[in-house]
């Protein structure tokens, strides 16, 4: 994994970690060496993160930090209407130690080859003035060298590590291989998320729910109950026999949540880095208030990313480790758990009750923090990071609800919706839509024949998933006969004898 990272070419586009996501250049960052091998892998090992030892009196970096602590003029208050927070304008406002910023800059140069000033600004996510002071201090400490001027008119120099810098960066990589944008501090994450979570949910949520349900064929009562549960933003449990669309429903809801939120690339807490931004989950967007309109891109804090509200789907593979921070001993930094990455979004738990963790533990881990509106995660060293917490967990199960948890826990799931099998009318409409989508011609009277055969059979519990089974066998049978697929009485009777007639029988 490390070797893949370290052989990245020097071109700017080669180190973009969100390749293909369509975000503006400002959201780029250096390619980290590799994702954590397991989304929630853990180890009892612990490696101290960035060294906090004070530099020797008089060293150039300390001098620069000291100067910037007093050089910032009185600034105007932040505009609360902006989604992204105001960019820090001094080392004090960045909140990270001299040692951490030095190591991070050297690692980015190490992985980038010979980056320019503009590239380092994007990859660090910091104000150009702060980056300029960092580079000047690193040059004075003989850790970096100025190679050449890439643009004679802008003075945009390129930088490379000196021999002394090569030694220093190897020491930095031993502490942590994180080389993304500068993290926000735990305190900054807490304060910013408080402000973000105070915002009301997107006004388009109701339209989004209706759009999801319009694509499904459900009874009016079930459709109304589902709509109210999804719109609420509260925990909800969808139960009933398998094969009736619970998973399809929730996955469609999660495809595009609507609305925007923000997420930091990483959090710095107790000397450790916790990576939060995940390009497989978070979809960056440009917003009118994030500086992308060209008025002043330096006003917004580029350590944060404006994204579509996230949605994560987990299934039976989830285990206890998935609920906590995941530490990778190779990269020596943490990955945030799924519910933290889904902050201000939705977390879908499919096949609830089949996870490799007791359902009581799972519900307690999420529902209690949701009620009190804050959660905490624990580092390997024992320290806890406490932060504001809001997410909508949606559970889908075909198990007996009363066997999943006791009444006290189930009471905390405010909405419980039974998704039952389709009636004759709904099944016929689902079958008609499926045949139309898959270009299967339907002869006159064929739908009525199908419905009578299925709903009159005493040992068949009709489910929505039977539609896909019927059409799939029909198409394959037609291909075997070298004919175009047609749903008529004869073709359905063949399907019925091949599959559906044995459903629920003892096979004799």
C-alpha positions in Angstrom: 0.0 0.0 0.0 2.7 2.5 0.9 4.6 1.9 -2.2 1.6 2.9 -4.3 1.5 6.2 -2.6 5.2 6.9 -2.7 5.6 6.4 -6.4 3.0 9.1 -7.3 4.2 11.3 -10.1 4.8 14.9 -9.5 2.0 16.3 -11.7 -0.7 18.1 -9.8 -3.5 16.0 -11.1 -1.8 12.8 -10.1 -2.2 13.4 -6.4 -5.9 14.4 -6.4 -7.6 12.0 -3.9 -11.1 12.7 -5.3 -10.5 11.9 -8.9 -13.6 11.9 -11.0 -15.8 13.4 -8.3 -16.2 16.6 -10.2 -15.2 19.1 -7.5 -13.4 22.3 -8.0 -9.6 22.4 -7.8 -9.8 23.9 -4.4 -11.0 20.6 -2.9 -8.0 18.7 -4.2 -5.5 17.2 -1.8 -2.4 15.0 -2.0 -3.0 11.4 -2.6 -2.5 9.6 0.6 -0.5 6.4 0.4 -3.5 4.1 0.6 -6.9 3.7 2.2 -7.0 1.9 5.5 -7.2 -1.8 4.6 -10.3 -2.4 6.6 -12.9 0.3 7.0 -12.9 -0.3 10.7 -9.7 -2.2 11.3 -8.3 -1.9 14.8 -5.1 -2.8 16.7 -4.1 -2.6 20.3 -0.8 -1.0 19.2 -0.5 2.7 19.7 2.0 5.1 18.2 2.3 8.7 19.5 1.3 11.1 16.8 3.0 14.4 16.1 5.7 15.4 18.6 4.7 18.5 20.5 8.2 19.3 21.8 8.9 23.1 21.7 11.5 24.2 19.2 14.7 25.7 20.3 14.4 29.4 21.2 15.1 31.6 18.2 14.4 29.1 15.5 12.9 30.6 12.4 9.6 28.7 12.6 8.9 29.8 16.1 9.8 33.3 15.1 7.3 33.2 12.2 4.5 31.8 14.4 5.2 34.4 17.0 5.0 37.2 14.4 1.7 36.0 13.0 0.2 35.8 16.4 0.4 39.5 16.7 0.4 40.6 13.1 -3.3 39.8 12.3 -5.4 42.9 12.4 -8.8 43.1 14.0 -11.1 41.1 11.7 -14.7 41.3 10.9 -17.1 38.7 12.5 -17.8 35.6 10.5 -20.8 35.5 8.3 -23.1 32.9 9.8 -24.9 32.5 6.5 -21.9 30.8 4.9 -21.8 27.0 4.9 -18.1 26.8 5.1 -16.4 28.5 8.1 -14.1 31.5 7.6 -10.5 30.6 6.8 -7.9 30.9 9.6 -5.7 33.9 9.1 -2.9 33.1 11.5 -1.1 30.1 13.0 -3.0 30.6 16.2 -6.4 30.3 14.4 -5.1 27.2 12.6 -4.7 25.6 16.0 -2.0 23.1 15.0 1.5 22.9 16.5 4.7 24.0 14.7 5.9 20.4 14.7 2.8 19.1 13.0 2.6 21.8 10.3 6.3 21.4 9.5 6.0 17.6 9.2 2.8 17.9 7.2 4.2 20.3 4.7 7.4 18.2 4.2 5.3 15.1 3.6 3.2 16.8 1.0 6.3 18.0 -0.8 7.8 14.5 -0.5 4.8 12.9 -2.2 4.3 15.7 -4.7 7.8 15.9 -6.1 8.3 19.6 -6.8 5.1 21.4 -6.0 4.5 25.1 -6.6 3.2 27.5 -4.0 -0.3 27.4 -5.6 -0.3 23.5 -5.4 0.8 23.6 -1.8 -2.0 26.0 -0.9 -4.6 23.7 -2.4 -3.1 20.6 -0.8 -2.7 22.1 2.7 -6.0 23.9 2.5 -4.5 26.9 4.3 -4.4 30.6 3.5 -1.7 31.6 1.0 -0.1 33.9 3.5 0.2 31.1 6.1 1.7 28.7 3.5 4.1 31.4 2.3 5.3 31.9 5.9 5.6 28.1 6.3 7.8 27.8 3.2 9.9 30.8 4.2 10.6 29.2 7.6 11.3 25.8 6.1 13.8 27.5 3.7 15.5 29.3 6.5 15.7 26.0 8.4 17.3 24.5 5.2 14.6 21.8 5.0 13.4 22.9 1.5 15.1 24.4 -1.5 13.7 26.8 -4.1 14.1 25.1 -7.4 13.0 27.6 -10.0 10.4 30.2 -10.9 7.5 28.5 -12.7 5.9 31.8 -13.6 8.0 34.9 -13.9 5.0 37.1 -13.6 3.5 35.6 -10.4 6.7 34.5 -8.7 5.2 31.0 -8.2 8.3 29.1 -7.3 8.7 25.3 -7.0 10.1 23.6 -4.0 11.9 20.4 -3.2 13.2 18.8 -0.1 16.9 19.4 0.8 19.1 16.6 2.1 18.2 17.7 5.6 14.5 17.8 4.7 14.7 14.2 3.4 16.0 13.1 6.8 13.3 15.0 8.6 10.5 13.7 6.4 11.5 10.1 7.1 11.2 10.8 10.8 7.8 12.4 10.2 6.5 9.4 8.2 7.5 7.2 11.2 5.0 9.1 13.3 2.1 9.2 10.8 1.8 8.9 7.1 -1.1 11.3 6.9 -0.4 13.8 4.1 -3.8 15.4 3.3 -5.0 18.9 4.0 -4.4 20.3 7.4 -6.8 18.8 9.9 -9.2 20.9 11.9 -8.8 20.6 15.7 -11.3 18.7 17.8 -12.5 22.1 19.2 -13.0 23.5 15.8 -14.9 20.5 14.6 -17.2 20.7 17.6 -17.9 24.4 17.2 -18.5 24.2 13.5 -20.8 21.2 13.6 -22.8 22.8 16.3 -23.5 25.7 13.9 -24.2 23.3 11.0 -26.6 21.1 12.9 -28.6 24.1 14.1 -29.6 24.7 10.5 -33.0 23.2 9.6 -33.1 20.2 7.2 -33.3 21.0 3.5 -36.7 22.3 2.5 -36.6 19.9 -0.5 -36.7 16.8 1.7 -40.5 16.4 1.2 -40.1 16.5 -2.6 -37.2 14.0 -2.4 -39.3 11.5 -0.4 -42.2 11.8 -2.8 -39.9 11.3 -5.8 -38.5 8.1 -4.3 -42.0 6.7 -3.6 -43.3 7.7 -7.1 -41.0 5.0 -8.5 -42.4 2.3 -6.3 -45.8 0.6 -6.3 -47.2 0.6 -2.8 -50.6 0.7 -1.1 -51.7 4.2 -0.2 -51.4 3.5 3.6 -48.0 2.0 3.4 -46.7 4.8 1.1 -48.0 7.5 3.5 -46.4 5.8 6.5 -43.1 5.4 4.7 -43.1 9.1 3.6 -43.7 10.4 7.0 -41.0 8.2 8.5 -38.4 9.2 6.0 -39.2 12.9 6.1 -39.0 13.0 9.9 -35.2 12.7 10.1 -35.7 10.4 13.0 -34.8 6.7 13.5 -37.2 4.4 11.7 -37.6 0.6 11.4 -39.0 -1.0 8.2 -40.1 -4.6 8.7 -42.0 -7.3 7.0 -41.5 -10.4 4.8 -38.4 -10.3 2.6 -38.7 -9.5 -1.1 -41.1 -6.6 -0.8 -38.8 -3.7 -1.5 -37.5 -2.5 1.8 -33.9 -2.6 0.7 -34.7 -1.1 -2.7 -36.7 1.7 -1.0 -33.9 2.7 1.4 -31.2 2.5 -1.2 -33.2 4.8 -3.5 -33.7 7.2 -0.6 -30.0 7.1 0.0 -29.0 7.7 -3.6 -29.5 11.5 -3.4 -30.4 12.8 0.0 -30.8 16.4 -1.2 -29.4 19.3 0.8 -25.8 20.2 1.6 -23.6 19.9 4.6 -19.8 20.1 5.3 -17.2 17.6 6.4 -13.5 18.1 7.3 -10.8 16.2 5.6 -9.5 15.2 9.0 -9.6 16.0 12.7 -6.6 16.5 15.0 -7.3 15.3 18.6 -4.8 14.5 21.4 -1.9 14.4 18.9 -3.7 11.9 16.6 -5.2 12.3 13.1 -8.7 11.0 12.4 -9.5 11.0 8.7 -13.2 11.8 8.0 -13.5 12.7 4.4 -14.1 9.6 2.3 -14.4 10.0 -1.5 -16.4 6.9 -1.8 -19.1 8.4 0.4 -18.8 12.2 0.3 -19.7 14.0 -2.9 -18.2 17.5 -3.1 -20.2 20.3 -4.5 -19.7 24.0 -5.3 -22.0 26.3 -3.4 -22.6 30.0 -3.9 -21.2 30.8 -0.5 -18.0 28.7 -0.5 -15.8 31.2 -2.5 -16.2 29.3 -5.8 -18.0 32.3 -7.3 -14.6 33.9 -7.6 -15.2 36.8 -5.2 -12.5 35.7 -2.7 -11.6 32.1 -2.5 -9.2 32.7 0.4 -12.1 33.6 2.8 -13.4 30.1 3.2 -11.7 27.4 5.2 -10.5 24.8 2.7 -9.8 22.2 5.4 -13.6 21.6 5.1 -15.5 20.3 2.0 -19.0 21.2 1.1 -20.8 18.0 0.2 -24.2 16.5 -0.6 -25.8 15.2 2.6 -24.2 11.7 2.9 -25.8 8.3 3.1 -24.1 5.1 4.0 -25.6 1.6 3.6 -24.2 -1.2 5.8 -25.4 -4.8 6.0 -24.8 -8.1 7.7 -21.0 -7.7 7.5 -21.0 -5.0 10.2 -19.3 -6.0 13.5 -18.4 -4.4 16.8 -15.3 -2.7 15.4 -17.5 -0.8 12.9 -18.8 1.3 15.7 -15.5 2.8 16.8 -12.5 4.5 15.4 -10.4 2.3 13.1 -6.6 2.6 13.5 -4.2 1.4 10.8 -0.8 0.6 12.2 0.8 1.0 8.8 -0.4 4.5 8.1 -0.5 5.4 11.8 -3.7 7.4 11.6 -7.4 6.7 12.3 -10.5 6.3 10.1 -13.7 7.7 11.4 -16.5 5.2 11.9 -19.5 5.0 9.5 -21.9 6.9 11.7 -19.4 9.8 12.0 -18.9 9.9 8.3 -22.7 9.9 7.9 -22.9 13.0 10.1 -26.0 15.1 9.2 -27.1 12.4 6.7 -28.5 8.9 6.8 -27.2 5.6 7.9 -29.1 2.5 6.4 -28.8 -0.8 8.3 -30.0 -3.5 5.9 -30.7 -7.0 7.2 -31.0 -5.6 10.7 -30.6 -8.5 13.2 -28.0 -10.4 11.1 -25.0 -8.2 12.0 -22.0 -9.7 13.8 -22.9 -7.7 16.8 -25.7 -8.0 19.3 -28.7 -5.9 18.3 -28.9 -4.4 21.9 -25.4 -3.2 21.6 -25.9 -1.8 18.2 -29.0 0.1 19.2 -27.6 1.4 22.4 -24.4 2.6 20.6 -26.4 4.9 18.3 -29.8 5.6 19.8 -28.6 6.9 23.2 -26.2 9.4 21.6 -28.9 10.5 19.2 -31.2 11.4 22.0 -28.6 13.5 23.8 -27.4 15.0 20.5 -23.7 14.2 21.1 -21.4 11.1 20.6 -17.9 10.2 21.7 -15.3 8.0 20.2 -12.2 6.6 22.0 -8.6 6.6 20.8 -6.3 3.7 21.5 -4.6 5.8 24.1 -7.9 6.1 26.0 -8.7 9.7 25.3 -12.3 10.5 24.1 -13.4 12.8 21.4 -16.9 14.2 22.1 -18.7 16.0 19.3 -22.3 17.0 18.3 -24.1 14.2 16.5 -27.1 14.0 14.2 -27.8 11.2 11.8 -31.0 9.3 10.7 -30.6 5.6 11.1 -33.0 3.5 9.0 -33.3 -0.2 9.8 -34.7 -2.8 7.4 -35.4 -6.3 8.7 -37.6 -9.4 8.0 -37.0 -10.7 11.5 -39.6 -10.7 14.3 -39.4 -7.2 15.7 -40.0 -8.2 19.3 -37.1 -10.6 19.1 -34.6 -7.9 18.0 -34.5 -5.8 21.2 -36.4 -5.1 24.4 -39.3 -2.7 24.6 -37.2 0.1 26.1 -34.8 0.2 23.1 -37.5 -0.3 20.5 -39.4 2.6 21.9 -36.5 4.8 21.0 -37.1 4.0 17.3 -39.9 6.5 16.8 -41.2 5.2 13.5 -42.0 1.5 12.8 -43.5 0.7 9.3 -44.6 -2.7 8.2 -43.9 -3.2 4.4 -46.1 -6.1 3.5 -46.5 -8.0 0.2 -48.4 -6.5 -2.8 -52.1 -7.1 -3.4 -53.4 -8.2 -6.7 -53.6 -4.7 -8.2 -50.1 -3.7 -7.0 -48.5 -6.9 -8.2 -50.1 -6.5 -11.6 -48.8 -2.9 -12.0 -45.3 -4.0 -10.9 -45.3 -6.8 -13.5 -46.6 -4.4 -16.2 -43.8 -1.9 -15.5 -41.1 -4.6 -15.4 -42.2 -6.1 -18.7 -42.2 -2.6 -20.2 -38.7 -1.8 -18.9 -37.3 -5.1 -20.1 -39.1 -5.0 -23.5 -41.3 -8.1 -22.9 -44.5 -8.0 -24.9 -47.7 -8.8 -22.9 -50.6 -10.4 -24.7 -54.2 -9.6 -23.8 -55.4 -11.4 -20.7 -51.9 -12.6 -19.7 -51.7 -10.3 -16.6 -55.1 -11.6 -15.3 -53.9 -15.2 -15.8 -50.7 -14.5 -13.8 -52.6 -12.9 -10.9 -55.2 -15.7 -10.8 -52.5 -18.4 -10.8 -50.4 -16.7 -8.0 -53.0 -15.4 -5.7 -55.2 -18.5 -5.8 -52.3 -20.8 -5.0 -52.7 -21.7 -1.2 -48.9 -22.3 -0.6 -47.5 -19.2 -2.2 -46.9 -16.0 -0.2 -46.8 -13.5 -3.1 -43.9 -11.0 -2.9 -42.8 -8.1 -5.0 -39.5 -9.9 -5.8 -41.5 -12.6 -7.7 -41.9 -10.1 -10.5 -38.2 -10.1 -11.3 -38.1 -13.8 -11.0 -40.9 -14.3 -13.5 -39.6 -12.0 -16.1 -36.0 -13.3 -15.8 -37.0 -16.9 -16.4 -39.4 -15.8 -19.1 -36.5 -14.0 -21.0 -34.1 -16.9 -20.5 -36.6 -19.4 -21.7 -37.3 -17.4 -24.8 -33.6 -17.1 -25.5 -33.3 -20.9 -25.2 -36.2 -21.3 -27.8 -34.6 -18.6 -30.1 -37.7 -16.4 -29.8 -38.6 -12.9 -28.6 -39.8 -12.9 -25.0 -43.6 -12.7 -24.7 -45.7 -12.9 -21.6 -48.8 -15.0 -22.5 -50.6 -17.8 -20.7 -48.4 -20.6 -22.2 -45.1 -18.9 -21.3 -46.2 -18.1 -17.8 -47.4 -21.6 -17.1 -43.9 -22.8 -18.1 -42.4 -20.3 -15.6 -44.9 -21.4 -13.0 -43.9 -25.0 -13.3 -40.1 -24.2 -13.3 -40.1 -22.0 -10.2 -43.1 -20.6 -8.5 -45.2 -23.7 -8.1 -42.7 -25.3 -5.8 -42.4 -22.2 -3.5 -43.4 -23.1 0.0 -43.8 -26.8 -0.7 -41.9 -29.8 0.7 -40.6 -30.6 -2.8 -42.4 -33.9 -3.2 
